[in-house]
């Protein structure tokens, strides 16, 4: 899954399968999805699980199975593995016992809106939990239209680069002449950067941001 499909690229451009094969467009969409994520997401590495408030107590007591990330207000859980979706593969939980032995508990569910992570079994009292995840000001689980549009624009730019770069701006065939629109790449890149800027202005997100927490 990705933030866009081939039909979206065809709709927003004049690119067809005669210009770029559908399989190649699909591959470029996957690359664009990863780039969009790097430009709008903040990555948090090994954030210590601790109490946030009375609703998000994050108790480690042998019976509680759900935990919230420290970043939850006004943000969404992001796509960590760049597949264009948000699910259990987009969060890593580490459990460290009193002897320093580290394991990765199984995650049974995630809520990208509440930034809530549910484990398959309750961690024992005395262990420490850490979480690695992405978060963003716009939703990626249910794909925000701005995220989709940014992906379309970047994919379009990549397609036009494939079509035009390294080729002559015009070619003569007898009395006919074929002229390429060589500025198409720049046009769509400008539109891409415009969408990314609008997304990041929602919360002052720094492109390719990375935050480390380990207490």
MARBA-3410 file (N, C-alpha, C, O; in Angstrom, 1 decimal):
215
0.8,-1.2,0.0,0.0,0.0,0.0,0.9,1.2,0.0,2.0,1.2,0.5 ~ 0.4,2.3,-0.6,1.1,3.6,-0.6,0.1,4.7,-0.5,-1.1,4.5,-0.5 ~ 0.6,5.9,-0.5,-0.3,7.1,-0.4,-1.0,7.4,-1.7,-1.9,8.2,-1.7 ~ -0.6,6.8,-2.8,-1.3,7.1,-4.1,-1.2,5.9,-5.0,-0.4,4.9,-4.6 ~ -1.9,5.9,-6.1,-1.9,4.8,-7.0,-1.6,5.4,-8.4,-1.6,6.6,-8.6
-1.4,4.5,-9.4,-1.0,4.9,-10.7,-2.1,5.8,-11.3,-1.8,6.8,-12.0 ~ -3.4,5.5,-11.0,-4.5,6.3,-11.6,-4.5,7.7,-11.1,-4.9,8.6,-11.8 ~ -4.0,7.9,-9.9,-3.8,9.3,-9.3,-2.8,10.1,-10.1,-3.0,11.3,-10.4 ~ -1.7,9.4,-10.5,-0.7,10.1,-11.3,-1.2,10.5,-12.7,-1.0,11.6,-13.2 ~ -1.9,9.5,-13.3,-2.5,9.8,-14.6,-3.5,10.9,-14.6,-3.6,11.7,-15.5
-4.3,11.0,-13.5,-5.3,12.0,-13.3,-4.7,13.4,-13.2,-5.3,14.4,-13.8 ~ -3.6,13.6,-12.5,-3.0,14.9,-12.2,-2.0,15.3,-13.3,-1.5,16.4,-13.2 ~ -1.6,14.4,-14.2,-0.6,14.7,-15.2,-1.1,14.2,-16.6,-2.2,13.7,-16.7 ~ -0.3,14.4,-17.6,-0.6,13.8,-18.9,0.2,12.6,-19.1,0.4,12.2,-20.3 ~ 0.7,12.0,-18.1,1.5,10.8,-18.2,0.6,9.6,-18.4,-0.4,9.4,-17.7
1.0,8.7,-19.3,0.3,7.5,-19.5,1.3,6.3,-19.5,2.5,6.6,-19.4 ~ 0.8,5.1,-19.6,1.7,3.9,-19.6,2.6,3.9,-20.9,3.6,3.2,-20.9 ~ 2.3,4.7,-21.9,3.1,4.8,-23.1,4.4,5.7,-22.7,5.4,5.5,-23.4 ~ 4.3,6.5,-21.7,5.4,7.4,-21.3,6.2,6.7,-20.3,7.5,6.6,-20.4 ~ 5.6,6.2,-19.2,6.3,5.4,-18.2,5.4,4.2,-17.8,4.2,4.4,-17.6
6.0,3.1,-17.9,5.2,1.8,-17.6,4.6,1.9,-16.2,5.2,2.4,-15.3 ~ 3.4,1.3,-16.1,2.7,1.4,-14.8,3.5,0.7,-13.7,3.4,1.2,-12.6 ~ 4.2,-0.3,-14.0,5.1,-0.9,-13.0,6.1,0.0,-12.5,6.5,0.0,-11.3 ~ 6.7,0.8,-13.4,7.7,1.8,-13.0,7.1,2.9,-12.2,7.7,3.4,-11.2 ~ 5.9,3.4,-12.5,5.2,4.4,-11.8,4.9,3.9,-10.4,5.1,4.6,-9.4
4.5,2.6,-10.2,4.3,2.0,-8.9,5.5,2.1,-8.1,5.5,2.4,-6.9 ~ 6.7,1.8,-8.7,7.9,1.8,-7.9,8.3,3.2,-7.5,8.8,3.4,-6.4 ~ 8.0,4.2,-8.4,8.3,5.6,-8.1,7.4,6.1,-7.0,7.8,6.9,-6.1 ~ 6.1,5.6,-6.9,5.2,6.0,-5.9,5.7,5.5,-4.5,5.7,6.2,-3.5 ~ 6.3,4.3,-4.5,6.9,3.7,-3.3,8.0,4.6,-2.8,8.2,4.9,-1.6
8.9,5.0,-3.7,10.0,5.9,-3.4,9.5,7.3,-2.9,10.0,7.8,-1.9 ~ 8.5,7.8,-3.5,7.9,9.1,-3.1,7.3,9.0,-1.8,7.4,9.9,-1.0 ~ 6.6,7.9,-1.5,6.0,7.7,-0.1,7.1,7.8,1.0,6.8,8.4,2.0 ~ 8.2,7.1,0.8,9.3,7.2,1.8,9.8,8.6,1.9,10.1,9.0,3.0 ~ 9.9,9.3,0.8,10.5,10.7,0.8,9.5,11.6,1.6,9.9,12.4,2.4
8.2,11.5,1.3,7.2,12.3,2.0,7.3,12.0,3.5,7.3,13.0,4.2 ~ 7.4,10.8,3.9,7.5,10.4,5.3,8.7,11.1,5.9,8.6,11.7,7.0 ~ 9.8,11.1,5.2,11.0,11.7,5.8,10.9,13.2,5.9,11.6,13.8,6.8 ~ 10.0,13.8,5.1,9.8,15.3,5.1,8.8,15.8,6.1,8.7,16.9,6.4 ~ 7.9,14.9,6.5,6.8,15.3,7.4,6.8,14.7,8.8,6.1,15.1,9.7
7.5,13.6,9.0,7.5,12.8,10.2,8.7,13.2,11.1,9.7,13.6,10.7 ~ 8.4,13.1,12.4,9.5,13.2,13.4,9.6,11.8,14.0,8.7,11.1,14.4 ~ 10.9,11.3,14.0,11.2,10.0,14.5,11.6,10.0,16.0,12.5,10.8,16.3 ~ 11.0,9.3,16.8,11.4,9.2,18.2,12.0,7.8,18.5,11.3,6.8,18.2 ~ 13.2,7.8,19.1,13.9,6.5,19.3,14.0,6.2,20.7,14.5,6.9,21.5
13.4,5.0,21.1,13.5,4.5,22.5,13.0,5.5,23.5,13.8,5.9,24.4 ~ 11.8,5.9,23.4,11.2,6.8,24.3,10.8,6.0,25.6,10.1,5.0,25.4 ~ 11.2,6.5,26.7,10.9,5.7,28.0,9.4,5.9,28.3,8.8,7.0,28.2 ~ 8.7,4.7,28.5,7.3,4.7,28.9,7.1,5.2,30.3,7.7,4.5,31.2 ~ 6.4,6.2,30.5,6.1,6.7,31.9,4.8,7.4,31.9,4.2,7.7,30.9
4.3,7.6,33.1,2.9,8.2,33.3,2.9,9.6,32.6,3.8,10.4,32.7 ~ 1.7,9.9,32.0,1.5,11.1,31.3,0.5,11.9,32.1,0.7,13.1,32.5 ~ -0.7,11.3,32.3,-1.8,12.0,33.1,-2.7,10.9,33.6,-2.4,9.7,33.5 ~ -3.8,11.3,34.2,-4.7,10.3,34.8,-5.4,9.4,33.8,-5.7,8.2,34.1 ~ -5.5,9.9,32.5,-6.0,9.0,31.5,-4.9,8.1,30.9,-5.2,7.0,30.5
-3.7,8.6,30.8,-2.6,7.9,30.2,-1.6,7.6,31.3,-0.5,8.1,31.3 ~ -2.0,6.7,32.2,-1.1,6.3,33.3,0.1,5.5,32.9,1.1,5.5,33.6 ~ -0.1,4.7,31.9,1.0,3.8,31.4,1.6,2.9,32.5,2.8,2.8,32.7 ~ 0.7,2.3,33.2,1.1,1.5,34.4,1.8,0.2,33.9,1.3,-0.5,32.9 ~ 2.9,-0.2,34.5,3.6,-1.4,34.2,3.4,-2.3,35.5,4.2,-2.2,36.4
2.3,-3.1,35.5,1.9,-3.7,36.8,1.5,-5.2,36.6,0.9,-5.8,37.5 ~ 1.8,-5.8,35.5,1.4,-7.2,35.3,0.0,-7.4,34.8,-0.4,-8.5,34.5 ~ -0.8,-6.3,34.7,-2.2,-6.5,34.2,-2.5,-5.5,33.0,-3.3,-5.8,32.2 ~ -1.8,-4.3,33.0,-2.1,-3.3,32.0,-1.4,-3.7,30.7,-0.2,-4.1,30.7 ~ -2.1,-3.6,29.5,-1.5,-3.9,28.2,-1.4,-2.8,27.3,-0.9,-2.9,26.2
-2.0,-1.6,27.6,-2.0,-0.5,26.6,-1.2,0.7,27.2,-1.2,1.0,28.3 ~ -0.5,1.3,26.2,0.5,2.4,26.6,0.4,3.5,25.5,0.1,3.3,24.3 ~ 0.6,4.7,26.0,0.5,5.9,25.1,1.9,6.5,25.0,2.7,6.4,25.9 ~ 2.2,7.1,23.8,3.5,7.8,23.6,3.4,9.2,24.3,2.3,9.7,24.5 ~ 4.6,9.7,24.6,4.7,11.0,25.3,4.2,12.1,24.3,3.6,13.1,24.8
4.4,11.9,23.1,3.9,12.9,22.1,2.5,12.4,21.6,2.4,11.4,20.9 ~ 1.5,13.1,22.0,0.1,12.6,21.7,-0.8,13.8,21.4,-1.8,13.7,20.6 ~ -0.5,15.0,21.9,-1.4,16.1,21.8,-1.3,16.8,20.4,-0.2,17.3,20.0 ~ -2.3,16.7,19.6,-2.3,17.4,18.3,-1.5,16.7,17.2,-1.2,17.3,16.2 ~ -1.1,15.4,17.4,-0.4,14.7,16.4,-0.9,13.3,16.2,-1.8,12.9,16.9
-0.4,12.7,15.2,-0.9,11.3,14.8,0.4,10.4,14.8,1.5,10.8,14.5 ~ 0.1,9.1,15.0,1.2,8.1,14.8,1.5,8.0,13.3,0.6,8.0,12.5 ~ 2.8,8.0,13.0,3.2,8.0,11.6,3.7,6.7,11.1,3.8,5.7,11.8 ~ 3.9,6.7,9.8,4.3,5.5,9.0,5.8,5.4,9.2,6.6,6.1,8.7 ~ 6.2,4.3,10.0,7.6,4.1,10.3,8.3,3.3,9.2,9.5,3.5,8.9
7.6,2.3,8.6,8.3,1.4,7.7,8.0,1.8,6.2,8.4,1.0,5.3 ~ 7.5,3.0,6.0,7.4,3.6,4.6,6.5,2.7,3.7,6.8,2.7,2.5 ~ 5.5,2.1,4.2,4.6,1.3,3.3,3.3,2.0,3.0,2.4,1.5,2.4 ~ 3.2,3.3,3.5,2.0,4.0,3.2,0.8,3.7,4.0,-0.3,4.0,3.6 ~ 1.0,3.1,5.2,0.0,2.7,6.1,0.5,2.8,7.5,1.7,2.9,7.7
-0.4,2.8,8.5,0.0,2.8,9.9,-0.6,1.6,10.6,-1.8,1.5,10.7 ~ 0.2,0.7,11.0,-0.2,-0.5,11.7,0.8,-0.9,12.7,1.7,-0.2,13.1 ~ 0.7,-2.2,13.2,1.6,-2.6,14.3,3.0,-2.7,13.9,3.9,-2.7,14.7 ~ 3.3,-2.7,12.6,4.7,-2.8,12.1,5.4,-1.4,12.2,6.6,-1.3,11.9 ~ 4.6,-0.4,12.5,5.1,1.0,12.6,5.5,1.4,14.0,5.8,2.6,14.2
5.5,0.5,14.9,5.9,0.8,16.3,6.8,-0.4,16.8,6.6,-1.5,16.5 ~ 7.9,0.0,17.5,8.8,-1.0,18.1,8.8,-0.8,19.6,9.1,0.3,20.0 ~ 8.4,-1.8,20.4,8.5,-1.7,21.8,9.6,-2.6,22.3,9.8,-3.7,21.9 ~ 10.4,-2.0,23.2,11.5,-2.7,23.9,11.2,-2.9,25.4,10.7,-2.0,26.0 ~ 11.4,-4.1,25.9,11.2,-4.4,27.3,12.6,-4.8,27.9,13.2,-5.7,27.4
12.9,-4.1,29.0,14.2,-4.4,29.6,13.9,-4.8,31.1,13.3,-4.0,31.8 ~ 14.4,-6.0,31.5,14.2,-6.4,32.8,15.3,-5.9,33.8,16.2,-5.2,33.3 ~ 15.2,-6.3,35.0,16.1,-5.8,36.1,17.5,-6.3,35.8,18.5,-5.7,36.3 ~ 17.7,-7.4,35.0,19.0,-7.9,34.7,19.6,-7.3,33.4,20.7,-7.6,33.0 ~ 18.8,-6.4,32.8,19.3,-5.8,31.6,19.0,-6.5,30.3,19.4,-6.1,29.3
18.2,-7.6,30.5,17.9,-8.4,29.3,16.8,-7.7,28.5,15.8,-7.3,29.1 ~ 17.0,-7.6,27.3,16.1,-6.8,26.4,15.3,-7.8,25.5,15.9,-8.6,24.8 ~ 14.0,-7.6,25.4,13.1,-8.3,24.5,12.2,-7.3,23.8,12.1,-6.1,24.2 ~ 11.5,-7.8,22.8,10.6,-6.9,22.0,9.2,-7.6,22.1,8.9,-8.5,21.4 ~ 8.3,-7.1,23.0,7.0,-7.7,23.2,6.2,-7.6,21.9,6.4,-6.7,21.1
5.2,-8.5,21.8,4.4,-8.5,20.6,3.3,-7.4,20.7,2.6,-7.3,21.8 ~ 3.1,-6.6,19.7,2.1,-5.6,19.6,0.9,-6.2,19.0,1.0,-6.7,17.9 ~ -0.3,-6.0,19.6,-1.5,-6.5,19.0,-2.3,-5.5,18.3,-3.1,-5.8,17.4 ~ -2.2,-4.2,18.6,-2.9,-3.2,18.0,-2.3,-1.8,18.2,-1.6,-1.6,19.2 ~ -2.5,-0.9,17.3,-2.2,0.5,17.5,-3.3,1.4,17.1,-4.1,1.1,16.2
-3.5,2.5,17.8,-4.5,3.5,17.4,-3.7,4.8,17.0,-3.1,5.5,17.8 ~ -3.7,5.1,15.7,-2.9,6.2,15.2,-3.4,7.5,15.6,-2.7,8.5,15.6 ~ -4.7,7.6,15.9,-5.3,8.9,16.4,-5.0,9.2,17.8,-4.6,10.3,18.1 ~ -5.1,8.2,18.7,-4.8,8.4,20.1,-3.4,8.1,20.5,-3.0,8.3,21.6 ~ -2.6,7.6,19.5,-1.2,7.2,19.8,-1.1,6.2,20.9,-0.4,6.3,21.9
-2.0,5.2,20.8,-2.2,4.2,21.8,-1.7,2.8,21.3,-2.0,2.5,20.2 ~ -0.9,2.2,22.1,-0.3,0.9,21.7,-0.7,-0.2,22.6,-0.6,0.0,23.8 ~ -1.3,-1.3,22.1,-1.7,-2.4,22.9,-0.8,-3.6,22.7,-0.6,-4.0,21.5 ~ -0.3,-4.1,23.8,0.5,-5.3,23.7,-0.3,-6.6,23.9,-1.4,-6.5,24.5 ~ 0.2,-7.7,23.4,-0.5,-8.9,23.4,-0.6,-9.5,24.8,-1.5,-10.2,25.2
0.4,-9.2,25.7,0.4,-9.6,27.1,0.9,-8.5,27.9,1.7,-7.6,27.5 ~ 0.5,-8.5,29.2,0.9,-7.4,30.1,2.3,-7.6,30.6,2.7,-8.6,31.1 ~ 3.2,-6.5,30.5,4.5,-6.6,31.0,4.5,-6.7,32.6,3.6,-6.2,33.2 ~ 5.5,-7.4,33.1,5.6,-7.6,34.5,6.0,-6.4,35.2,6.7,-5.5,34.6 ~ 5.6,-6.2,36.5,6.1,-5.1,37.3,7.6,-5.1,37.4,8.2,-6.2,37.5
8.3,-4.0,37.3,9.7,-3.9,37.5,10.5,-3.8,36.2,11.7,-3.5,36.2 ~ 9.8,-4.1,35.0,10.5,-4.0,33.8,10.4,-2.5,33.3,9.5,-1.8,33.7 ~ 11.3,-2.2,32.4,11.2,-0.8,31.7,10.8,-1.0,30.3,11.2,-2.0,29.6 ~ 9.9,-0.1,29.8,9.5,-0.2,28.4,10.0,1.1,27.7,10.0,2.2,28.2 ~ 10.4,0.9,26.4,10.8,2.0,25.5,10.0,1.8,24.2,9.7,0.7,23.8
9.8,2.9,23.5,9.0,2.9,22.3,9.7,3.7,21.2,10.2,4.8,21.4 ~ 9.8,3.1,20.0,10.3,3.8,18.8,9.2,4.0,17.9,8.5,3.0,17.6 ~ 9.0,5.2,17.4,7.8,5.5,16.5,8.0,6.8,15.8,8.9,7.5,16.1 ~ 7.2,7.0,14.8,7.1,8.3,14.1,5.8,9.0,14.5,4.8,8.4,14.8 ~ 5.8,10.3,14.5,4.6,11.1,14.6,4.6,12.3,13.6,5.6,12.7,13.2
3.4,12.7,13.3,3.2,13.8,12.3,2.0,14.6,12.7,1.1,14.2,13.4 ~ 1.9,15.8,12.1,0.8,16.7,12.3,-0.4,16.3,11.4,-1.5,16.8,11.6 ~ -0.2,15.5,10.4,-1.2,15.0,9.5,-1.3,13.5,9.6,-0.4,12.8,9.8 ~ -2.5,13.0,9.3,-2.8,11.6,9.5,-2.3,10.8,8.3,-2.5,11.2,7.1 ~ -1.7,9.7,8.6,-1.2,8.8,7.5,-1.9,7.4,7.5,-1.9,6.7,6.5
-2.5,7.1,8.7,-3.3,5.8,8.7,-4.5,5.9,7.8,-4.7,5.1,6.9 ~ -5.3,6.9,8.0,-6.4,7.3,7.1,-5.7,8.5,6.3,-5.6,9.6,6.9 ~ -5.3,8.3,5.1,-4.4,9.2,4.5,-5.0,10.6,4.3,-6.0,10.8,3.6 ~ -4.3,11.6,4.9,-4.7,13.0,4.7,-4.6,13.4,3.2,-3.6,13.0,2.6 ~ -5.5,14.2,2.7,-5.5,14.6,1.3,-4.2,15.3,1.0,-3.7,15.2,-0.2
-3.6,16.1,1.9,-2.4,16.8,1.6,-1.2,15.8,1.5,-0.3,16.1,0.7 ~ -1.2,14.8,2.2,-0.2,13.8,2.1,-0.3,13.1,0.8,0.8,12.9,0.1 ~ -1.5,12.7,0.4,-1.7,12.1,-0.9,-1.2,13.0,-2.1,-0.6,12.6,-3.0 ~ -1.6,14.3,-2.0,-1.3,15.2,-3.0,0.2,15.4,-3.1,0.8,15.5,-4.2 ~ 0.9,15.5,-2.0,2.4,15.7,-2.0,3.0,14.5,-2.7,4.0,14.6,-3.5
2.5,13.3,-2.4,3.0,12.0,-3.0,2.8,12.0,-4.5,3.7,11.7,-5.3 ~ 1.6,12.5,-5.0,1.3,12.6,-6.4,2.3,13.5,-7.1,2.9,13.2,-8.1 ~ 2.5,14.7,-6.5,3.4,15.7,-7.1,4.8,15.2,-7.2,5.5,15.4,-8.2 ~ 5.3,14.6,-6.1,6.7,14.1,-6.2,6.8,12.9,-7.2,7.8,12.9,-7.9 ~ 5.9,12.0,-7.2,5.9,11.0,-8.2,5.9,11.5,-9.6,6.6,11.0,-10.5
5.1,12.5,-9.8,5.0,13.1,-11.2,6.4,13.7,-11.6,6.8,13.5,-12.7 ~ 7.0,14.4,-10.6,8.4,14.9,-10.9,9.3,13.8,-11.3,10.1,14.0,-12.2 ~ 9.3,12.7,-10.5,10.2,11.6,-10.8,9.9,11.0,-12.2,10.8,10.7,-12.9 ~ 8.6,10.9,-12.5,8.2,10.4,-13.9,8.8,11.3,-15.0,9.3,10.8,-16.0 ~ 8.6,12.6,-14.8,9.1,13.5,-15.9,10.6,13.5,-15.9,11.2,13.7,-17.0
11.3,13.3,-14.8,12.7,13.2,-14.8,13.1,12.0,-15.7,14.1,12.0,-16.5 ~ 12.4,10.9,-15.5,12.6,9.6,-16.2,12.4,9.8,-17.7,13.1,9.3,-18.6 ~ 11.4,10.6,-18.1,11.0,10.9,-19.5,12.0,11.8,-20.1,12.4,11.6,-21.3 ~ 12.4,12.9,-19.5,13.1,14.0,-20.1,14.6,14.1,-19.9,15.3,14.4,-20.8 ~ 15.0,13.8,-18.7,16.4,14.1,-18.4,17.3,13.2,-19.2,17.2,12.0,-19.3
18.3,13.8,-19.8,19.3,13.1,-20.7,18.8,13.0,-22.1,19.5,12.4,-23.0 ~ 17.7,13.6,-22.4,17.2,13.5,-23.8,17.1,15.0,-24.4,17.0,15.9,-23.7 ~ 17.2,15.0,-25.7,17.2,16.3,-26.4,15.9,17.0,-26.2,14.8,16.4,-26.2 ~ 15.9,18.4,-26.0,14.6,19.1,-25.8,13.7,19.0,-27.0,12.5,19.1,-26.9 ~ 14.3,18.8,-28.2,13.4,18.7,-29.4,14.1,17.7,-30.4,15.4,17.6,-30.4
13.3,17.1,-31.2,13.8,16.2,-32.2,13.0,16.4,-33.5,11.8,16.6,-33.5 ~ 13.8,16.3,-34.6,13.1,16.5,-35.9,12.9,15.2,-36.6,13.8,14.3,-36.6 ~ 11.7,15.0,-37.2,11.4,13.8,-38.0,10.9,14.2,-39.3,9.7,14.4,-39.5 ~ 11.8,14.4,-40.3,11.4,15.0,-41.6,10.9,16.4,-41.4,11.7,17.3,-40.9 ~ 9.7,16.6,-41.8,9.1,18.0,-41.6,8.4,18.2,-40.3,7.9,19.3,-40.0
8.5,17.2,-39.4,7.8,17.3,-38.1,8.9,17.4,-37.0,10.0,17.0,-37.2 ~ 8.5,18.1,-35.9,9.4,18.3,-34.8,8.7,17.9,-33.5,7.6,18.4,-33.3 ~ 9.4,17.1,-32.7,8.9,16.8,-31.4,9.6,17.6,-30.3,10.8,17.6,-30.3 ~ 8.8,18.3,-29.5,9.4,19.2,-28.5,8.9,18.7,-27.1,7.8,18.5,-26.9 ~ 9.9,18.6,-26.2,9.6,18.1,-24.9,9.5,19.3,-23.9,10.2,20.3,-24.1
8.5,19.2,-23.0,8.4,20.3,-22.0,9.4,20.0,-20.9,9.1,19.2,-19.9 ~ 10.5,20.5,-21.0,11.6,20.2,-20.1,11.5,20.8,-18.7,12.2,20.4,-17.7 ~ 10.5,21.7,-18.5,10.3,22.3,-17.1,9.3,21.5,-16.3,9.0,21.9,-15.2 ~ 8.8,20.4,-16.8,7.8,19.6,-16.0,8.3,19.2,-14.7,7.6,19.2,-13.7 ~ 9.6,18.7,-14.7,10.1,18.2,-13.4,10.1,19.4,-12.4,9.7,19.2,-11.2
10.6,20.5,-12.7,10.7,21.7,-11.8,9.3,22.1,-11.4,9.1,22.4,-10.2 ~ 8.4,22.0,-12.3,7.0,22.4,-12.0,6.4,21.6,-10.8,5.9,22.1,-9.9 ~ 6.6,20.3,-11.0,6.0,19.4,-10.0,6.8,19.3,-8.7,6.2,19.1,-7.6 ~ 8.1,19.6,-8.8,8.9,19.6,-7.6,8.5,20.9,-6.7,8.4,20.8,-5.5 ~ 8.2,22.0,-7.4,7.8,23.2,-6.7,6.5,23.0,-6.0,6.3,23.4,-4.9
5.6,22.3,-6.7,4.3,22.0,-6.1,4.4,21.0,-4.9,3.7,21.1,-3.9 ~ 5.3,20.1,-5.1,5.6,19.1,-3.9,6.1,19.9,-2.7,5.6,19.7,-1.6 ~ 7.1,20.7,-2.9,7.7,21.5,-1.8,6.6,22.4,-1.2,6.7,22.7,0.0 ~ 5.8,22.9,-2.0,4.7,23.8,-1.5,3.8,23.0,-0.6,3.4,23.5,0.5 ~ 3.4,21.8,-0.9,2.5,21.0,-0.1,3.2,20.6,1.2,2.6,20.6,2.3
4.5,20.2,1.1,5.2,19.8,2.3,5.4,21.0,3.3,5.2,20.9,4.5 ~ 5.6,22.2,2.7,5.7,23.4,3.5,4.4,23.7,4.3,4.4,24.0,5.5 ~ 3.3,23.5,3.6,2.0,23.7,4.2,1.7,22.7,5.3,1.2,23.1,6.4 ~ 2.1,21.5,5.1,1.9,20.4,6.1,2.8,20.8,7.4,2.3,20.7,8.5 ~ 4.0,21.1,7.1,4.9,21.3,8.3,4.6,22.6,9.0,5.0,22.7,10.2
4.0,23.6,8.3,3.6,24.8,9.0,2.5,24.6,10.0,2.3,25.4,10.9 ~ 1.8,23.4,10.0,0.8,23.2,10.9,1.3,23.1,12.3,0.6,23.4,13.3 ~ 2.6,22.6,12.5,3.1,22.4,13.8,4.6,22.7,13.9,5.2,22.3,14.9 ~ 5.1,23.4,12.9,6.5,23.7,13.0,7.4,22.4,12.9,8.5,22.4,13.5 ~ 7.0,21.4,12.1,7.7,20.2,11.9,9.0,20.5,11.1,8.9,21.2,10.1
10.1,20.0,11.6,11.4,20.1,10.8,11.6,18.9,9.9,11.5,17.8,10.4 ~ 11.8,19.1,8.7,11.9,18.0,7.7,13.0,17.1,8.2,14.1,17.5,8.7 ~ 12.7,15.8,7.9,13.7,14.7,8.3,14.1,14.8,9.8,15.2,14.5,10.1 ~ 13.2,15.2,10.6,13.5,15.4,12.0,13.7,14.0,12.7,13.1,13.0,12.3 ~ 14.5,14.0,13.7,14.7,12.8,14.5,15.0,13.2,15.9,15.8,14.1,16.2
14.2,12.6,16.8,14.4,12.9,18.3,14.7,11.7,19.0,14.1,10.6,18.8 ~ 15.6,11.8,20.0,16.0,10.6,20.7,15.7,10.8,22.2,16.0,11.8,22.8 ~ 15.0,9.8,22.8,14.7,9.8,24.2,15.2,8.4,24.8,14.8,7.4,24.3 ~ 16.0,8.5,25.8,16.4,7.3,26.5,16.8,7.7,27.9,17.8,8.3,28.1 ~ 15.9,7.3,28.8,16.1,7.7,30.2,16.4,6.5,31.0,16.6,6.6,32.2
END
